[in-house]
Amino acid sequence: MSSDSAVGAGRTPRAKLTAPMIVEMKRRGEPVAVVTAYDFPTARLADQAGAEILLVGDSVGTVLLGYDSTLPVSMADILHHTRAVTRARTSALVVADMPFMSYQVSVEQAVENAGRLIQEGGADAVKLEGGERVAAAVRRMVEIGIPVMGHLGLTPQSVLAMGGYRVQARGEADQERLLKEAKLLEECGCFSIVLESIPARLGSEVSRALHVPTIGIGAGVGCDGQVLVSNDLLGLYHGRTAKFVRRYAELGDMVRGAFERYVADVKARRFPGDAESY
Ligand code: KIV
């Protein structure tokens, strides 16, 4: 069975989405659906299902590669997975996450690595974490034509400094700073900004203050779009999952059950069947 035949066959093809089209969705009041994708089959299914953005997140490190944080994820990892995702998508915008230490050293290093994700990975845009500390790099990327998605609130690449994965910006001063940084990222040219694990009221306030869409993950329904890690959404990840995650399937149980039946069939010599040849 080809990867196209199961889902999506016969659907009207969508136009190829661009960063300005994502900004335009906010003007029309249309929510933006974002999911992470790391491989060809999942990316194809999410694209066919109508997700506007496929994010090749550095969450690949924890959900696929078995690391306990995103810190060990490398440019080579993100490039490898971005290529698989861009080969699969027909319409969705592909955003490649810039891994830890690929953009923090200097503006030159950041721009060069962002360029590699576009040129070698085929991504349509890049994402990086932080506000003021990445503003100069964002500005330069945008100047040379690379669409950039920002990321504020809980920024998992700062887990060591934050002392764990906790809701951010609970106090008034932190909330003011986050709002200021969101405005700064918009001014630097970001076409959208992920808001992760912040109070819902703040998610709404930031969304109202910006012209570009906010993409929430644990930031409330007032954001202009939502993002979930696909393995969480599909019930395929059994590590730490945040309270806001909603599971739309229990594929982990289904897959284990299928493996168990296969193993049992092999042990009982029920597989393969008794035909003399195939
Ligand atoms: O890496 C990732 O999956 C992300 C999302 C959670 C926004 O950054």
Residues whose N, C-alpha, C, O or C-beta is under 5 A from the ligand:
A	BS01	KIV	T36 G57 D58 S59 V194 V227
